[in-house]
Amino acid sequence: MSSYAAHIATVQARFDAALAATGFDSVLVYAGQPRVAFLDDNPAPFKVNPLFKYWIPVIDSPKSAIFYEPGSKPVVFLFQPRDFWHAAVKIEAAEWQQHVELVVIDDLQKLTDTLGSKLQQAAFLGEDFAEPAASWPVRARNPQALIDHLHFHRAIKTAWELENLREANLRAAKAHLAAKDAFFAGKSELEIHHAYLAAIDSRETELPYNSIVGLNEHGAILHYDMYDTVAPAQSRSFLIDAGATYRGYCADITRTYARESGLYADLVAAVDAAQQALLAEIKPGVDYYQLHVSQHLKIAQVLSDFELVRGSAESIYESGISSAFFPHGLGHFIGLQVHDVGGFLRNDRGDEFTRDPRHPFLRLLRPVEEGQVFTIEPGLYVIDQLLEAFADAPELNWQRIDELRPYGGVRIEDSIVVGAEGNNENLSRDAFAKLEA
């Protein structure tokens, strides 16, 4: 059995269980359709419903849908309109077509005519902001219990999903190396971004999220995506958080570079070492929250070692100071979405873990399980807005902090596949190693 055949069998089994648990006979998964800008007819780039591409690797066919009822083959209604304004979407022959009943339509009325009364018993999953989907007489629209059940089990990736994630990371790593070369060549942020896209022949809309391409102080802006068009007079540091996609699956990699040796280069190496040390603690049964706290203690030790903050790692963490330098969560699930779903779910019934107000931006609280894929992305930044709360704290060494401020910050991010006994796979570093071999 091929990896895709095993994957779609797993997807069917997960939908069977979810439908049975929530009392639905069938499901209609709608791919979605583009939204137009306010007071305009120009659509935003189309992003397919993740639950649609969970079934089949088709990401650019809006108004398509998948109908599934347990015991029957999934029916894919592939929408290909008769349209002389736009180029037709090309759907190449592929293995997925062997596992579904493929119905090509050019009018959504053909979908409703084909399904007939079955439509009234189906749970609809997807956006329904526009007609005719908004008026389809389905039994329920996006029932939360059904979504929770599906989202909980999506955390465990199939072999086919892992193949796609490996390829997405390989594409992203190739682009990262091009961006690194552009930085050391003295390029502007926009030029670096263009080098990234060119390295993988990608359009910006094909990336899984807006790339963060920050030189110097911009590295301290966590979601910086403005891209200066002129290179700074002195290009000291470079933080890039950027990804790629393959068959709808996402890579999310962050790297940080120093142009010259010294304090900042040493700090980049120290954060990288702290991240690597944390990776060794990942194994089934550990709570992701524990990993987050452990990483905070390691970053706190870096703050102490570099004399940015006076005190022990424990005191720096307990005082809350480490959160001013490392404010975001350790990471998140990744897969069909960059911030993949289910990170707060205790079970497939929708019960959730209580979120800790001390770490409000942590996106994942579940225990670690074999087959999960998540990111590990510690950071250390000089963010004046967060440091204001500790302006009078004697522990802070402001002279040392001022030395670091022109460099912005450091973040290192990899995606990890959890193994059975801590024999984890690092998708990101493996991709770089393959390219640099």
C-alpha positions as CSV (number, residue, x, y, z in Angstrom):
1,M,0.0,0.0,0.0
2,S,1.3,3.4,-0.9
3,S,1.8,6.1,1.7
4,Y,-1.1,8.1,0.2
5,A,-3.4,5.1,0.1
6,A,-2.7,4.6,3.8
7,H,-3.2,8.3,4.5
8,I,-6.6,8.5,2.9
9,A,-7.6,5.3,4.7
10,T,-6.6,7.0,8.0
11,V,-8.5,10.1,7.0
12,Q,-11.6,8.1,6.3
13,A,-11.3,6.2,9.6
14,R,-11.0,9.5,11.5
15,F,-14.0,11.0,9.7
16,D,-15.9,7.7,10.4
17,A,-15.2,8.0,14.1
18,A,-16.0,11.7,14.2
19,L,-19.3,11.4,12.4
20,A,-20.3,8.5,14.6
21,A,-19.4,10.3,17.8
22,T,-21.3,13.5,16.8
23,G,-24.4,11.9,15.2
24,F,-23.9,12.9,11.6
25,D,-24.6,10.7,8.6
26,S,-22.2,12.4,6.2
27,V,-20.1,15.5,5.6
28,L,-19.6,18.0,2.8
29,V,-16.1,19.6,2.9
30,Y,-16.2,22.8,0.8
31,A,-12.8,24.1,-0.5
32,G,-14.0,27.7,-0.2
33,Q,-13.8,30.6,-2.6
34,P,-11.9,33.9,-2.9
35,R,-13.2,36.9,-1.0
36,V,-13.1,40.3,-2.8
37,A,-11.7,43.5,-1.2
38,F,-14.2,46.0,0.3
39,L,-15.8,48.1,-2.3
40,D,-13.9,46.3,-5.0
41,D,-14.1,43.3,-7.2
42,N,-10.4,42.3,-6.8
43,P,-10.1,39.0,-4.8
44,A,-7.6,38.2,-2.2
45,P,-5.3,35.2,-2.8
46,F,-7.3,32.0,-2.4
47,K,-6.5,29.8,0.6
48,V,-8.1,26.4,0.6
49,N,-10.0,24.9,3.5
50,P,-7.4,22.8,5.4
51,L,-9.9,20.0,5.8
52,F,-10.3,19.8,2.0
53,K,-6.6,19.4,1.4
54,Y,-6.4,16.9,4.2
55,W,-8.2,14.5,1.8
56,I,-6.6,15.4,-1.5
57,P,-3.5,17.5,-2.5
58,V,-5.5,20.1,-4.4
59,I,-5.0,23.6,-3.2
60,D,-6.0,25.9,-6.1
61,S,-9.5,24.8,-7.1
62,P,-12.0,27.0,-5.3
63,K,-15.7,26.1,-5.2
64,S,-14.8,22.4,-5.2
65,A,-16.1,20.1,-2.5
66,I,-15.8,16.6,-1.1
67,F,-18.8,14.6,0.0
68,Y,-18.2,11.6,2.3
69,E,-20.5,9.2,4.0
70,P,-19.0,6.2,5.8
71,G,-18.9,3.0,3.8
72,S,-18.8,4.8,0.5
73,K,-16.0,6.2,-1.6
74,P,-15.5,10.0,-1.1
75,V,-16.9,12.0,-4.0
76,V,-14.8,14.9,-5.2
77,F,-16.8,17.6,-7.0
78,L,-14.0,19.3,-8.9
79,F,-15.1,22.8,-10.0
80,Q,-13.7,23.8,-13.4
81,P,-15.8,26.7,-14.7
82,R,-16.2,27.7,-18.3
83,D,-14.4,31.0,-18.1
84,F,-12.7,33.0,-20.8
85,W,-11.4,35.6,-18.3
86,H,-9.0,33.3,-16.4
87,A,-6.7,30.4,-17.1
88,A,-8.2,27.0,-16.2
89,V,-6.7,25.3,-13.2
90,K,-4.7,22.3,-14.3
91,I,-5.3,19.1,-12.4
92,E,-2.7,16.6,-13.4
93,A,-3.3,12.9,-13.2
94,A,-2.3,11.7,-9.7
95,E,-2.7,8.8,-7.3
96,W,-5.4,10.5,-5.3
97,Q,-7.8,10.2,-8.2
98,Q,-7.8,6.4,-7.8
99,H,-9.2,6.6,-4.3
100,V,-12.2,8.9,-5.0
101,E,-15.1,9.2,-7.3
102,L,-14.2,12.3,-9.4
103,V,-17.0,14.4,-10.7
104,V,-16.0,17.5,-12.7
105,I,-18.5,20.3,-12.6
106,D,-18.8,23.8,-14.1
107,D,-21.8,24.8,-12.1
108,L,-22.5,24.2,-8.4
109,Q,-26.1,23.4,-9.2
110,K,-24.7,20.1,-10.5
111,L,-23.4,19.3,-7.0
112,T,-26.7,19.9,-5.3
113,D,-28.6,18.0,-8.1
114,T,-26.2,15.0,-7.7
115,L,-26.5,14.9,-4.0
116,G,-30.2,15.5,-3.8
117,S,-31.7,14.7,-0.4
118,K,-28.4,13.5,0.9
119,L,-27.3,17.2,1.2
120,Q,-29.9,17.8,3.9
121,Q,-28.3,15.1,6.1
122,A,-24.7,16.4,5.7
123,A,-22.6,18.4,8.1
124,F,-21.1,21.3,6.1
125,L,-17.4,22.1,6.9
126,G,-16.0,25.3,5.4
127,E,-16.7,29.0,4.7
128,D,-20.2,29.8,3.6
129,F,-20.1,33.6,3.2
130,A,-21.2,33.5,-0.4
131,E,-23.9,32.0,-2.5
132,P,-24.8,29.4,-3.4
133,A,-23.1,27.6,-0.5
134,A,-24.7,30.0,2.0
135,S,-28.1,28.7,1.1
136,W,-27.5,25.0,0.8
137,P,-30.0,23.1,3.0
138,V,-27.4,21.1,5.0
139,R,-28.1,19.6,8.4
140,A,-25.5,21.7,10.3
141,R,-22.8,24.2,9.5
142,N,-19.3,23.8,11.0
143,P,-20.6,21.9,14.1
144,Q,-18.0,22.5,16.8
145,A,-18.2,18.9,18.2
146,L,-17.3,17.5,14.8
147,I,-14.5,20.0,14.2
148,D,-13.0,19.3,17.7
149,H,-13.0,15.6,17.1
150,L,-11.2,15.9,13.7
151,H,-8.8,18.5,15.0
152,F,-7.7,16.5,18.0
153,H,-6.6,13.5,15.8
154,R,-5.0,15.6,13.1
155,A,-2.1,16.1,15.6
156,I,-0.8,12.7,14.7
157,K,0.6,12.8,11.2
158,T,0.5,10.0,8.7
159,A,3.6,8.8,6.8
160,W,2.3,10.6,3.7
161,E,2.0,13.8,5.6
162,L,5.6,13.5,6.9
163,E,6.8,13.0,3.3
164,N,5.2,16.3,2.3
165,L,6.6,18.1,5.4
166,R,10.1,16.9,4.6
167,E,9.8,18.2,1.1
168,A,8.3,21.6,2.3
169,N,11.3,21.9,4.7
170,L,13.7,21.1,1.9
171,R,12.2,23.9,-0.2
172,A,12.3,26.3,2.7
173,A,15.9,25.5,3.6
174,K,17.0,26.1,0.0
175,A,15.4,29.5,0.0
176,H,16.9,30.3,3.5
177,L,20.4,29.6,2.1
178,A,19.7,32.0,-0.7
179,A,18.5,34.7,1.7
180,K,21.6,34.1,3.9
181,D,23.8,34.7,0.9
182,A,21.9,37.9,0.0
183,F,22.4,39.2,3.6
184,F,26.1,38.7,3.5
185,A,26.1,40.4,0.1
186,G,24.7,43.5,1.7
187,K,21.3,43.4,0.1
188,S,18.2,45.2,1.4
189,E,15.3,43.4,3.1
190,L,13.2,43.5,0.0
191,E,16.1,42.2,-2.1
192,I,16.7,39.4,0.4
193,H,13.0,38.5,0.2
194,H,13.2,38.4,-3.6
195,A,16.2,36.1,-3.4
196,Y,14.2,33.8,-1.2
197,L,11.3,33.6,-3.6
198,A,13.6,33.2,-6.6
199,A,15.5,30.3,-5.1
200,I,12.4,28.1,-5.1
201,D,10.6,29.7,-8.1
202,S,7.7,30.8,-5.8
203,R,5.2,33.6,-5.8
204,E,4.7,35.4,-2.5
205,T,1.1,34.1,-2.4
206,E,2.4,30.6,-2.4
207,L,4.2,30.9,0.9
208,P,2.4,29.7,4.0
209,Y,2.7,33.1,5.7
210,N,4.3,36.5,5.3
211,S,8.0,36.0,5.7
212,I,9.8,37.9,8.4
213,V,13.0,39.4,6.9
214,G,14.5,41.7,9.5
215,L,17.9,43.5,9.5
216,N,19.4,45.0,12.6
217,E,16.8,46.4,15.1
218,H,14.0,44.9,13.0
219,G,14.9,41.5,14.4
220,A,13.2,42.6,17.6
221,I,9.8,43.0,15.9
222,L,8.3,39.6,16.3
223,H,6.1,39.7,13.1
224,Y,8.1,42.2,11.1
225,D,7.1,42.1,7.4
226,M,7.6,45.6,6.1
227,Y,10.8,45.0,4.0
228,D,12.9,48.2,3.7
229,T,13.8,48.7,0.0
230,V,17.2,50.3,0.8
231,A,19.9,48.4,2.6
232,P,21.1,50.0,5.9
233,A,24.4,51.8,6.0
234,Q,25.6,49.0,8.3
235,S,24.0,45.6,8.1
236,R,24.8,44.1,11.4
237,S,22.3,41.3,12.0
238,F,19.7,39.3,10.1
239,L,16.7,37.4,11.4
240,I,14.6,35.4,8.9
241,D,11.4,33.5,9.7
242,A,10.1,32.1,6.5
243,G,8.6,28.9,5.1
244,A,7.4,27.0,2.0
245,T,4.6,24.6,1.1
246,Y,4.4,21.3,-0.7
247,R,1.1,19.6,-1.5
248,G,-0.5,22.0,0.9
249,Y,1.8,21.2,3.9
250,C,3.8,23.9,5.5
251,A,7.4,24.5,6.6
252,D,8.3,27.2,9.2
253,I,12.0,27.9,9.8
254,T,13.8,30.7,11.6
255,R,17.5,31.4,11.5
256,T,19.5,34.3,12.7
257,Y,22.9,35.5,11.5
258,A,25.6,37.9,12.7
259,R,27.8,39.7,10.1
260,E,30.8,39.9,12.4
261,S,32.2,38.1,15.5
262,G,31.6,39.5,18.9
263,L,28.8,39.8,21.5
264,Y,25.9,39.3,19.1
265,A,27.5,36.3,17.2
266,D,28.2,34.7,20.5
267,L,24.6,35.3,21.6
268,V,23.3,33.6,18.4
269,A,25.4,30.6,19.1
270,A,24.2,30.5,22.8
271,V,20.5,30.6,21.8
272,D,21.2,27.9,19.2
273,A,22.8,25.7,21.8
274,A,19.9,26.3,24.2
275,Q,17.5,25.2,21.5
276,Q,19.5,22.1,20.8
277,A,19.6,21.2,24.5
278,L,15.9,21.5,24.7
279,L,15.4,19.2,21.7
280,A,17.0,16.4,23.6
281,E,14.2,16.6,26.2
282,I,11.4,15.9,23.7
283,K,9.9,12.5,24.2
284,P,6.4,11.0,24.5
285,G,4.7,11.7,27.8
286,V,6.3,15.1,28.5
287,D,3.9,18.0,28.6
288,Y,4.7,20.7,26.0
289,Y,4.2,23.2,28.7
290,Q,7.1,21.6,30.6
291,L,9.3,22.1,27.5
292,H,8.3,25.7,27.4
293,V,9.3,26.3,31.0
294,S,12.6,24.4,30.5
295,Q,13.4,26.5,27.5
296,H,12.7,29.7,29.6
297,L,15.2,28.5,32.2
298,K,17.8,27.9,29.5
299,I,17.2,31.4,28.0
300,A,17.4,32.8,31.5
301,Q,20.8,31.1,31.9
302,V,21.9,32.8,28.6
303,L,20.7,36.2,30.0
304,S,22.8,35.5,33.1
305,D,25.9,34.2,31.2
306,F,25.9,37.3,29.0
307,E,25.4,39.6,31.9
308,L,22.2,41.0,30.5
309,V,20.5,40.2,33.7
310,R,22.1,39.5,37.1
311,G,21.0,36.4,39.0
312,S,20.4,32.7,38.6
313,A,18.4,31.2,35.8
314,E,15.7,30.3,38.4
315,S,15.4,33.8,39.8
316,I,15.3,35.4,36.4
317,Y,12.5,33.1,35.4
318,E,10.5,33.4,38.7
319,S,10.7,37.2,38.6
320,G,9.1,37.2,35.1
321,I,12.1,39.0,33.6
322,S,12.8,36.1,31.1
323,S,9.4,36.7,29.6
324,A,10.4,40.3,28.7
325,F,13.2,38.9,26.6
326,F,11.4,35.8,25.4
327,P,7.7,36.8,25.2
328,H,6.3,34.3,22.7
329,G,5.4,30.6,23.0
330,L,8.0,27.9,22.5
331,G,6.2,26.7,19.3
332,H,3.1,25.2,17.8
333,F,1.8,22.2,15.9
334,I,2.5,22.4,12.2
335,G,1.1,20.6,9.1
336,L,-1.7,21.6,6.9
337,Q,-1.5,24.9,8.6
338,V,1.5,26.8,10.0
339,H,-0.2,27.1,13.3
340,D,-1.9,23.7,13.1
341,V,-5.0,23.0,15.1
342,G,-5.7,21.1,18.3
343,G,-3.0,22.5,20.5
344,F,-5.3,23.1,23.5
345,L,-7.6,20.1,23.2
346,R,-7.5,17.5,26.0
347,N,-9.5,14.9,24.0
348,D,-11.6,14.6,20.9
349,R,-14.7,15.6,22.8
350,G,-13.6,19.2,22.8
351,D,-12.4,19.6,26.4
352,E,-9.5,22.1,26.7
353,F,-6.5,22.6,28.8
354,T,-6.6,25.7,31.0
355,R,-4.3,28.3,29.6
356,D,-1.6,29.8,31.9
357,P,-2.0,33.6,32.0
358,R,1.8,33.8,32.6
359,H,2.4,32.4,29.2
360,P,-0.6,33.7,27.2
361,F,1.0,33.2,23.7
362,L,1.8,29.5,24.1
363,R,-0.2,27.7,21.3
364,L,0.4,24.1,22.5
365,L,-0.4,22.6,25.9
366,R,-0.9,18.9,25.1
367,P,1.3,16.0,26.2
368,V,3.9,15.0,23.6
369,E,2.9,11.9,21.6
370,E,4.7,9.9,19.0
371,G,3.8,11.2,15.5
372,Q,3.2,14.8,16.5
373,V,5.0,17.5,14.6
374,F,5.6,20.8,16.2
375,T,8.1,23.7,16.2
376,I,10.7,24.6,18.8
377,E,11.5,28.3,18.5
378,P,13.1,30.0,21.5
379,G,14.0,33.7,21.1
380,L,15.9,36.5,22.9
381,Y,15.1,40.1,22.0
382,V,15.5,43.7,23.2
383,I,11.9,44.9,23.1
384,D,11.7,48.2,24.9
385,Q,7.9,48.0,25.4
386,L,8.3,44.9,27.4
387,L,11.4,46.0,29.3
388,E,9.6,49.1,30.6
389,A,8.0,47.0,33.3
390,F,11.4,46.3,34.7
391,A,12.9,49.8,34.3
392,D,13.8,50.0,37.9
393,A,14.8,46.4,38.4
394,P,18.4,46.2,39.8
395,E,18.9,42.9,38.0
396,L,18.9,44.4,34.6
397,N,22.3,45.5,33.2
398,W,21.2,48.4,31.0
399,Q,24.7,49.0,29.6
400,R,24.9,45.4,28.3
401,I,21.3,45.6,27.0
402,D,22.2,48.8,25.1
403,E,25.0,47.0,23.4
404,L,22.6,44.4,22.1
405,R,19.8,46.7,21.1
406,P,21.2,47.6,17.6
407,Y,21.0,43.9,16.7
408,G,17.4,43.4,17.6
409,G,17.2,39.8,18.7
410,V,17.7,36.1,18.0
411,R,15.3,33.3,17.2
412,I,16.0,29.8,16.1
413,E,13.2,27.5,14.9
414,D,13.0,23.9,13.8
415,S,10.1,21.5,13.2
416,I,10.3,18.2,15.1
417,V,8.7,14.8,14.4
418,V,8.3,13.0,17.7
419,G,9.7,9.5,17.8
420,A,8.8,6.6,20.1
421,E,11.7,6.9,22.5
422,G,13.0,10.3,22.0
423,N,14.5,9.4,18.6
424,N,13.0,12.5,17.0
425,E,13.4,13.7,13.5
426,N,14.4,17.3,13.0
427,L,12.8,18.2,9.6
428,S,14.5,21.6,9.4
429,R,18.1,20.7,10.3
430,D,17.9,17.5,8.2
431,A,16.9,19.6,5.2
432,F,19.9,22.0,5.7
433,A,22.2,19.1,6.1
434,K,21.0,17.5,2.9
435,L,21.5,20.7,0.9
436,E,24.9,21.4,2.5
437,A,26.3,17.9,2.1
